[in-house]
Amino acid sequence: MTCLLLPLCAAQVSCRGRCGEPFTRGQLCNCDHNCLAHNECCKDYEDACTFRGSCRGRCGETFRRGRECECDPDCTLYNTCCSDFQGQCGTGLAAGQLQPGPLSPGKPLTIPIQVSLSISGHAGGPAAAAGRPSTLEDIAQALGASNPAGPSPDLCNGLPIDALTSLFNGSIIVFKGHFFFLLDPKTRTAGPAQSITEQLGVPSPIDTAFTRCNCQGKTYIIKGDKYWVFENGVMEAGYPRSLSQDFDGLTGEITAALSVPATRKRPESIYFFKKGGTVQKFSYPAGSGPSCTGKKAKNSVYSKIRRARQAEIRLSAEININLNWKGFPTPVTSALSTPNPRKPDGFEYLIFSWPKFFNIKISGEFPTLASSAKPPAQQNDIRNWLNCP
């Protein structure tokens, strides 16, 4: 319908003199303080009705870089809210106004490993906001809106972690629920919570993760019978793939994976811990690992030998931990291999049996406790390892 009263039309599409007015149905656009959350504001609403440094009239806005402070529902995760956020917007905005949106295919699938090298102990700040979701659907997904009863993104809330692994650059990534955290490898200071699905392109929560102990250091993330591989922080093409097909028939609910490097006496291996207190060892034959010298094979015969050895990869039978590895902690909820040049094989090993962690050594064919003496109950509490308050 054509508007014949031009002055009235101009008034209806502008917020000049209308800031904070009650919502009225039938308007061409609105200027009430909730219009941003409903995407119904007039084009000049932010210029006419909002103020720098305040959340008045900005509740429910989408994230935009460069602002002095923020009022989007995700700002509490990054400690970047305006000082009056709670008073103006309350704490129930995300749950009350956001609905979970569909996954967004085609987005870059990268692990932001550069963050791990610049963690300063502050979980928020403008630097942390650069990789944040920018739409209401993304924010809802990052907050776990599809599972509103799920745990809050807090490493120290007393709930078990799902997995942790040491990335190729040495930093540690911890998976918990729908989020992951990057830890400084020296101080174990955690960066801000980040959405697994939004940042990595993997459905959350995951089952476990591990990084191969070789010169490439590819990271594997497992969920059910599917797994994804990342190299240098970028997901490789062609994933997800089937775990059972690529790992010689490996099935069952995987709860943890411990990666072990090759030495002169043993091949590179992965110990897959499974629900029910069992474990299977997956071994890579000598020579099947990557060649990271930068030199190409001199002839095709060498390549054929490598492919033949790769075809020999074998998976052991299931081992009952309680019956065969006496004194070994169960259930194993996660495992970690971290580079340590002081160790004989260059790695240090930890087993987590929530809420405890244990130092492990690889003695012979299987892992064993590094010390038979039981440490004090609080000494090997994972909260201490995470430097929880």
C-alpha positions as CSV (number, residue, x, y, z in Angstrom):
1,M,0.0,0.0,0.0
2,T,1.4,3.3,-1.1
3,C,1.8,5.9,1.7
4,L,0.3,9.2,0.6
5,L,1.2,11.1,3.7
6,L,4.9,11.7,3.2
7,P,5.6,13.3,6.6
8,L,3.9,10.4,8.3
9,C,5.8,7.8,6.2
10,A,9.1,9.5,7.1
11,A,8.2,9.4,10.8
12,Q,7.3,5.7,10.5
13,V,10.7,4.6,9.1
14,S,12.8,6.7,11.5
15,C,13.5,6.5,15.2
16,R,13.9,10.3,15.6
17,G,11.6,11.1,18.6
18,R,10.5,7.5,19.0
19,C,13.3,5.9,21.0
20,G,11.9,3.6,23.7
21,E,8.3,3.8,22.6
22,P,6.1,0.8,23.4
23,F,5.9,-1.8,20.7
24,T,2.9,-1.4,18.4
25,R,1.8,-3.9,15.7
26,G,1.6,-2.7,12.2
27,Q,4.5,-0.3,12.2
28,L,6.9,-0.3,9.2
29,C,9.7,-0.5,11.8
30,N,10.1,-0.2,15.5
31,C,12.1,1.7,18.1
32,D,11.4,-0.1,21.3
33,H,14.3,-1.3,23.3
34,N,13.7,-4.9,22.3
35,C,13.6,-4.3,18.5
36,L,17.2,-5.5,18.0
37,A,16.4,-8.9,19.4
38,H,13.5,-9.3,17.0
39,N,15.3,-7.7,14.0
40,E,12.5,-5.1,13.6
41,C,14.4,-1.8,14.3
42,C,14.3,1.2,11.9
43,K,17.6,1.7,10.1
44,D,18.6,4.7,12.2
45,Y,17.8,3.0,15.5
46,E,21.4,2.6,16.7
47,D,22.4,6.1,15.7
48,A,19.3,7.7,17.3
49,C,18.6,5.5,20.3
50,T,21.8,3.8,21.6
51,F,24.8,5.1,23.5
52,R,28.5,4.1,23.5
53,G,29.5,2.4,26.7
54,S,25.9,1.4,27.6
55,C,23.5,-1.5,26.8
56,R,20.4,0.7,27.0
57,G,18.5,-0.1,23.8
58,R,21.2,-2.6,22.6
59,C,20.1,-5.8,24.2
60,G,20.0,-8.7,21.8
61,E,22.3,-7.0,19.2
62,T,24.5,-9.1,17.0
63,F,28.3,-9.0,17.6
64,R,30.2,-6.4,15.6
65,R,34.0,-5.8,16.0
66,G,35.3,-2.5,17.1
67,R,32.7,-1.5,19.7
68,E,33.8,0.0,23.0
69,C,31.8,-2.7,24.8
70,E,29.2,-5.2,23.8
71,C,25.6,-6.2,24.7
72,D,25.1,-9.4,22.6
73,P,24.0,-12.5,24.5
74,D,27.5,-14.0,24.2
75,C,29.5,-11.1,25.7
76,T,29.5,-12.8,29.2
77,L,31.6,-15.6,27.8
78,Y,34.3,-13.2,26.7
79,N,34.1,-10.6,29.5
80,T,33.4,-7.8,27.1
81,C,29.9,-6.7,28.2
82,C,29.1,-3.1,29.0
83,S,29.1,-2.3,32.7
84,D,25.2,-2.0,32.7
85,F,24.6,-5.2,30.8
86,Q,23.0,-7.1,33.7
87,G,20.8,-4.2,34.6
88,Q,19.6,-3.5,31.1
89,C,19.5,-6.9,29.6
90,G,19.3,-9.3,32.6
91,T,20.8,-12.8,32.6
92,G,18.1,-14.7,30.8
93,L,18.4,-13.1,27.4
94,A,20.2,-15.9,25.6
95,A,17.8,-18.6,26.8
96,G,14.6,-16.5,26.5
97,Q,15.1,-14.9,23.1
98,L,17.4,-17.2,21.1
99,Q,16.5,-20.3,19.3
100,P,18.9,-22.9,18.0
101,G,19.7,-22.6,14.4
102,P,20.8,-25.2,11.8
103,L,24.4,-26.0,11.1
104,S,26.0,-23.7,8.6
105,P,27.9,-25.7,6.0
106,G,30.8,-24.3,4.1
107,K,32.4,-22.3,6.8
108,P,36.1,-22.5,7.4
109,L,37.0,-25.4,9.7
110,T,40.1,-24.4,11.5
111,I,41.5,-24.9,15.0
112,P,42.6,-21.4,16.2
113,I,45.9,-22.7,17.5
114,Q,47.4,-19.2,17.4
115,V,45.4,-18.3,20.5
116,S,47.2,-20.8,22.6
117,L,50.5,-19.1,22.2
118,S,49.2,-15.7,23.5
119,I,47.1,-16.7,26.5
120,S,47.8,-14.1,29.2
121,G,45.5,-15.4,31.9
122,H,42.5,-13.2,30.9
123,A,39.6,-15.1,29.4
124,G,38.1,-12.1,27.7
125,G,39.1,-9.0,25.9
126,P,38.8,-7.7,22.3
127,A,41.5,-10.2,21.0
128,A,39.4,-13.1,22.1
129,A,36.3,-11.8,20.3
130,A,37.8,-11.9,16.8
131,G,36.7,-15.4,16.0
132,R,33.3,-15.3,17.6
133,P,30.0,-16.2,16.0
134,S,28.2,-13.3,14.3
135,T,24.6,-14.3,13.9
136,L,21.9,-15.1,16.4
137,E,21.8,-18.7,15.2
138,D,25.5,-19.1,15.7
139,I,25.4,-17.6,19.1
140,A,22.6,-19.9,20.1
141,Q,24.5,-22.9,18.9
142,A,27.7,-21.7,20.6
143,L,25.8,-21.4,23.9
144,G,24.4,-24.9,23.6
145,A,20.9,-23.6,23.1
146,S,20.0,-27.0,21.6
147,N,20.7,-28.4,25.0
148,P,19.6,-25.7,27.5
149,A,20.1,-28.1,30.4
150,G,23.7,-28.7,29.5
151,P,26.7,-27.7,31.6
152,S,28.0,-24.1,31.6
153,P,31.2,-23.5,29.7
154,D,33.5,-23.7,32.8
155,L,36.4,-26.1,33.1
156,C,36.2,-26.0,36.9
157,N,32.5,-26.7,37.4
158,G,33.1,-30.2,38.7
159,L,31.7,-32.1,35.6
160,P,34.0,-34.5,33.7
161,I,35.9,-33.4,30.6
162,D,35.3,-35.4,27.4
163,A,38.8,-35.3,26.0
164,L,42.1,-33.5,25.8
165,T,45.1,-33.7,23.5
166,S,48.3,-31.8,22.9
167,L,48.3,-30.0,19.5
168,F,51.2,-30.0,17.1
169,N,52.4,-26.6,18.5
170,G,52.5,-27.9,22.0
171,S,49.4,-26.2,23.4
172,I,46.6,-28.4,25.0
173,I,43.0,-28.5,23.8
174,V,40.4,-29.6,26.3
175,F,36.9,-30.7,25.1
176,K,34.0,-30.4,27.5
177,G,30.4,-30.7,26.5
178,H,29.7,-28.4,23.5
179,F,32.9,-26.3,24.1
180,F,36.6,-26.5,23.9
181,F,39.3,-24.6,25.7
182,L,43.0,-24.0,24.8
183,L,45.5,-24.3,27.7
184,D,48.9,-22.7,27.9
185,P,51.2,-25.8,28.0
186,K,53.4,-24.3,30.8
187,T,50.9,-22.6,33.1
188,R,47.7,-24.5,32.0
189,T,45.9,-21.2,32.0
190,A,42.7,-21.7,30.0
191,G,41.5,-19.4,27.2
192,P,37.8,-18.6,26.7
193,A,35.3,-21.3,25.9
194,Q,34.7,-21.8,22.2
195,S,32.0,-23.8,20.3
196,I,33.2,-27.1,19.0
197,T,30.7,-27.2,16.2
198,E,31.1,-23.5,15.2
199,Q,34.9,-23.4,15.3
200,L,35.8,-26.9,14.3
201,G,32.9,-28.2,12.3
202,V,32.5,-31.3,14.4
203,P,29.2,-32.3,16.1
204,S,29.4,-31.9,19.9
205,P,29.9,-33.3,22.4
206,I,32.7,-35.5,21.1
207,D,33.8,-38.9,22.5
208,T,37.6,-38.4,22.5
209,A,40.6,-37.0,20.7
210,F,44.3,-37.7,20.2
211,T,47.3,-36.3,18.3
212,R,49.7,-38.8,16.7
213,C,53.2,-38.7,18.1
214,N,55.1,-38.3,14.9
215,C,56.6,-35.4,12.9
216,Q,53.3,-34.4,11.4
217,G,51.3,-34.4,14.6
218,K,47.9,-34.7,13.1
219,T,45.0,-34.4,15.5
220,Y,42.1,-36.9,15.4
221,I,38.6,-36.2,16.8
222,I,36.2,-39.1,17.4
223,K,32.5,-39.2,17.8
224,G,30.7,-42.6,17.5
225,D,32.0,-44.4,14.4
226,K,33.1,-41.2,12.7
227,Y,36.4,-39.3,13.0
228,W,37.9,-36.1,11.7
229,V,41.6,-35.2,11.1
230,F,43.2,-31.8,11.4
231,E,46.7,-30.9,10.3
232,N,48.3,-27.6,11.3
233,G,44.9,-26.5,12.6
234,V,42.9,-27.2,9.4
235,M,40.5,-30.0,8.8
236,E,41.6,-32.3,6.0
237,A,39.3,-32.9,3.1
238,G,37.1,-36.0,2.9
239,Y,36.1,-36.2,6.5
240,P,34.3,-37.6,8.5
241,R,35.4,-41.1,7.8
242,S,34.4,-44.4,9.4
243,L,36.5,-45.4,12.4
244,S,35.7,-49.1,12.1
245,Q,36.7,-49.2,8.4
246,D,39.9,-47.3,8.7
247,F,41.1,-48.7,12.1
248,D,40.8,-52.4,11.3
249,G,37.4,-53.0,12.7
250,L,37.6,-50.9,15.9
251,T,34.1,-50.7,17.4
252,G,32.5,-49.8,20.7
253,E,32.2,-46.6,22.7
254,I,35.7,-45.1,22.8
255,T,36.3,-43.1,26.0
256,A,39.9,-42.2,25.6
257,A,42.9,-42.6,23.2
258,L,46.6,-42.6,24.3
259,S,49.1,-41.9,21.5
260,V,52.6,-43.4,21.7
261,P,55.5,-42.7,19.4
262,A,57.6,-45.2,17.6
263,T,61.0,-46.1,19.0
264,R,63.7,-48.7,18.0
265,K,61.9,-51.3,20.1
266,R,58.3,-50.6,19.4
267,P,56.0,-49.2,16.6
268,E,53.9,-46.1,16.8
269,S,50.6,-47.1,18.6
270,I,47.3,-45.8,19.8
271,Y,45.7,-47.3,22.9
272,F,41.9,-47.0,22.6
273,F,40.1,-47.2,25.9
274,K,36.5,-48.3,25.8
275,K,33.4,-48.2,28.0
276,G,33.3,-51.3,30.1
277,G,36.9,-51.3,31.2
278,T,38.5,-52.7,28.0
279,V,41.3,-51.4,25.8
280,Q,42.6,-52.2,22.3
281,K,46.0,-51.4,20.9
282,F,46.3,-50.1,17.3
283,S,49.8,-50.4,15.9
284,Y,51.4,-48.8,12.8
285,P,54.1,-51.0,11.3
286,A,57.7,-49.6,11.1
287,G,58.1,-47.5,8.0
288,S,54.4,-46.7,7.6
289,G,54.6,-43.3,9.3
290,P,55.1,-40.1,7.4
291,S,58.5,-39.0,6.0
292,C,59.1,-35.4,7.2
293,T,62.6,-34.9,5.9
294,G,61.3,-33.0,2.8
295,K,62.9,-35.6,0.5
296,K,60.8,-37.4,-2.1
297,A,61.0,-41.1,-2.7
298,K,63.6,-41.9,-5.3
299,N,61.5,-44.4,-7.1
300,S,58.1,-45.9,-7.2
301,V,59.3,-49.2,-5.6
302,Y,59.8,-47.4,-2.3
303,S,56.2,-46.0,-2.4
304,K,54.8,-49.5,-3.1
305,I,56.7,-50.9,-0.1
306,R,55.2,-48.1,2.1
307,R,51.7,-48.8,0.9
308,A,52.2,-52.5,1.5
309,R,53.3,-51.8,5.1
310,Q,50.3,-49.5,5.7
311,A,48.1,-52.4,4.7
312,E,49.6,-54.5,7.5
313,I,48.2,-52.2,10.2
314,R,46.6,-54.4,12.9
315,L,44.3,-54.0,15.9
316,S,44.8,-56.1,19.0
317,A,42.1,-58.1,20.7
318,E,40.2,-56.5,23.5
319,I,42.0,-56.5,26.9
320,N,40.1,-56.4,30.2
321,I,42.1,-53.9,32.2
322,N,41.0,-55.1,35.7
323,L,42.1,-58.7,34.9
324,N,45.3,-58.0,32.9
325,W,46.6,-54.6,34.1
326,K,46.5,-54.9,37.9
327,G,46.4,-51.5,39.6
328,F,45.7,-49.6,36.5
329,P,43.0,-46.9,37.1
330,T,39.5,-47.6,35.6
331,P,37.4,-46.3,34.0
332,V,39.7,-44.3,31.8
333,T,37.8,-41.2,30.8
334,S,40.6,-39.4,28.9
335,A,44.3,-39.6,28.1
336,L,47.1,-37.2,27.2
337,S,50.5,-37.4,25.5
338,T,52.5,-34.2,25.8
339,P,56.0,-33.6,24.3
340,N,58.8,-33.7,27.0
341,P,62.4,-33.8,25.8
342,R,63.5,-35.0,29.2
343,K,61.7,-38.3,28.7
344,P,63.4,-41.3,26.9
345,D,60.9,-41.3,24.1
346,G,60.2,-37.6,24.1
347,F,56.7,-37.7,25.6
348,E,55.0,-37.6,29.0
349,Y,51.8,-39.6,29.5
350,L,48.7,-38.9,31.7
351,I,45.6,-41.1,32.2
352,F,42.5,-39.5,33.6
353,S,40.0,-41.5,35.6
354,W,37.6,-38.7,36.7
355,P,38.2,-36.9,39.0
356,K,41.8,-38.2,39.3
357,F,44.8,-38.1,37.0
358,F,47.8,-40.5,36.9
359,N,51.3,-40.4,35.4
360,I,51.9,-43.3,33.1
361,K,55.0,-44.9,31.6
362,I,55.1,-47.2,28.6
363,S,56.8,-50.3,30.0
364,G,57.2,-53.0,27.4
365,E,54.1,-53.4,25.3
366,F,51.6,-51.8,27.6
367,P,51.3,-48.6,29.8
368,T,51.7,-48.9,33.5
369,L,51.6,-46.5,36.4
370,A,54.7,-44.5,36.7
371,S,54.7,-44.9,40.5
372,S,53.2,-47.8,42.5
373,A,52.9,-45.5,45.6
374,K,49.6,-43.9,45.9
375,P,49.8,-40.1,46.0
376,P,47.7,-38.1,48.5
377,A,44.1,-37.9,47.5
378,Q,44.2,-34.2,46.7
379,Q,47.6,-34.3,44.9
380,N,46.3,-36.1,41.8
381,D,42.9,-34.3,41.7
382,I,42.3,-33.0,38.2
383,R,41.2,-29.7,39.6
384,N,44.7,-29.2,40.8
385,W,46.1,-30.1,37.4
386,L,43.8,-27.5,35.8
387,N,44.8,-24.9,38.4
388,C,41.1,-24.5,39.4
389,P,40.5,-22.0,42.3
